[in-house]
Amino acid sequence: MMAKLRIKLIAIQEEPVKVAPEMESLLRAAIALTNFEIKMVWLKVSHPAVMDCSKKVALPKSPIYLAEQFTPTDLMEIVTSMQGLGVGRCLDGSQASLDMFVESFSWMFNVRINNPNQCKHAILNRKLRLTRFLDLLRGYLIERSQQ
């Protein structure tokens, strides 16, 4: 099918009737694109393992795991605070989204944080023990600095 298309495009280009310069440029581009597609199909047939894009390449797992006494919700206290303060930035300079923070922390600690927006809402609307995990971190830093 691609070969027939290529032949037809070349025939149109070589017709005695002169085509407009814009059309000539488009025909050359179409022929080049068709040649490229033919090469890609040939490569896929010749080397199926290399050209197989269906297998999603998995990121290597992080060597860090969350200790048993801590939960993904504890991590969400940090994530929510950092994202809210604008600690993380994207390459374009914009503020990193909650989902980007969650994805990074999930990978780093090999955990799954379900529904990060709902978790953030629950953390921000707590009535008791508002920042238990952050208080633990703060207490540790104060204790170590006084030694």
C-alpha positions in Angstrom: 0.0 0.0 0.0 2.8 2.4 0.9 4.7 1.5 -2.2 1.7 2.2 -4.4 1.2 5.5 -2.7 4.9 6.4 -3.3 4.6 5.4 -7.0 1.4 7.5 -7.4 3.1 10.5 -5.7 6.1 10.3 -7.9 3.9 9.9 -11.0 2.0 13.1 -10.1 5.3 14.9 -9.5 6.6 13.9 -12.9 3.5 14.6 -14.9 4.0 16.9 -17.9 1.5 19.3 -16.5 3.4 21.7 -14.4 2.3 22.0 -10.8 2.5 25.1 -8.7 5.7 25.6 -6.7 3.8 25.2 -3.4 2.4 21.9 -4.7 5.8 20.7 -5.8 7.2 21.3 -2.3 4.2 19.5 -0.8 4.7 16.5 -3.1 8.4 16.3 -2.3 7.5 16.3 1.4 4.8 13.7 0.9 7.3 11.4 -1.0 9.9 11.9 1.7 7.4 11.0 4.4 6.2 8.0 2.5 9.8 6.8 2.1 10.3 7.2 5.8 7.2 5.3 6.6 8.3 2.5 4.3 11.7 2.3 6.0 10.0 2.2 9.4 7.7 -0.7 8.4 10.8 -2.5 7.0 12.6 -1.9 10.3 9.7 -3.2 12.3 9.5 -6.3 10.1 13.3 -6.9 10.2 13.8 -6.1 13.9 10.5 -6.7 15.8 12.0 -6.7 19.2 13.7 -3.3 18.8 10.6 -1.7 17.3 8.1 -3.1 19.8 6.8 0.0 21.6 3.9 -1.9 23.3 6.1 -2.8 26.3 6.1 0.0 28.7 9.5 0.6 30.2 9.2 0.6 33.9 11.2 2.9 36.1 13.6 1.1 38.4 12.3 0.8 41.9 13.6 3.1 44.5 15.9 1.4 47.1 14.0 3.2 49.9 10.8 1.8 51.5 8.5 3.4 54.0 9.0 2.1 57.5 6.1 0.1 59.0 5.3 2.7 61.7 4.6 5.3 59.0 1.9 5.6 56.4 1.4 7.2 53.0 -0.8 9.8 54.8 2.3 10.8 56.8 4.0 11.5 53.5 1.0 13.5 52.3 1.6 15.9 55.2 5.0 16.7 53.7 3.7 16.7 50.1 0.8 19.0 50.9 3.0 21.4 52.8 5.7 21.5 50.2 3.3 21.9 47.3 1.3 24.5 49.1 4.4 26.6 49.8 5.6 26.3 46.2 8.8 24.5 47.1 9.0 22.5 43.9 9.2 24.0 40.4 8.9 22.6 36.9 11.4 23.1 34.2 9.3 26.0 32.8 9.4 27.7 36.2 5.8 27.0 37.1 4.8 25.6 40.4 4.9 21.8 40.6 1.4 20.2 40.9 0.3 18.0 43.7 0.2 15.1 41.3 3.9 15.6 40.5 4.8 15.7 44.1 2.7 12.6 44.9 4.2 10.7 41.9 7.8 11.6 43.1 7.2 10.6 46.7 5.3 7.5 45.7 8.3 6.4 43.6 10.8 7.3 46.3 9.2 5.3 49.0 7.6 2.6 46.9 4.1 3.3 48.1 0.8 4.0 46.4 -1.1 7.1 47.4 -4.7 6.7 46.3 -6.7 9.8 45.5 -4.1 12.5 46.5 -6.7 15.4 46.2 -9.0 13.7 48.7 -6.0 12.9 51.0 -4.9 16.5 50.8 -8.4 17.7 51.7 -8.5 15.3 54.7 -5.2 16.5 55.9 -6.1 20.2 55.6 -9.5 19.7 57.4 -8.3 17.6 60.4 -9.6 18.6 63.8 -7.2 16.5 66.0 -3.5 15.9 65.7 -3.2 18.3 62.8 0.4 17.7 61.9 1.4 14.5 63.8 4.1 13.5 61.3 5.5 17.0 60.9 5.6 17.4 64.7 7.6 14.2 64.9 10.1 15.5 62.4 10.3 18.8 64.2 10.7 17.1 67.5 13.6 15.0 66.2 15.4 18.1 64.8 15.0 20.0 68.0 16.2 17.0 70.1 19.3 16.5 67.8 20.2 20.2 67.8 20.2 20.4 71.6 22.7 17.5 71.9 
